[in-house]
Amino acid sequence: MEQIGKLLMTIGLTMLAFGALLWMGGKIPGIGRLPGDILIKRGNFTFYFPLATSILLSIILSLILALLRRR
């Protein structure tokens, strides 16, 4: 039961951090406007794919999860 409790706490904290990032994502300078993000505007059509932002967030989350696994 102790392992399940730790797992649920880790999942909950990860979801909390991800939710806070999504909530405040537009207020953090630079996030979502990195070089490498794809933005195509043609007439009334806009396509945006945050490629560089996704890679950066993936690296950050991987480092955080690696640190949590060591404990």
Phi, psi and omega in degrees: 000328181295321179295320179294321178298316178296318179297315179295322177295318179295315178297318180297316179293323177295316179294323177297315180295318179294319177296319178295322178295317178293320182294317184259006184304322180285344183265348179273119183296135177094331180288126179092356179227036182278153172297133184109345173285139185264125178226120179237121177240123177219110181062238179261016180251130176230129177239126180230125176229112184279072184296306181295322178296319179297318179295316179298314179295324178296317179296315180297314180294324177296319178294319179296315180293325177296320178292323179291328179290331181290336180280000000 
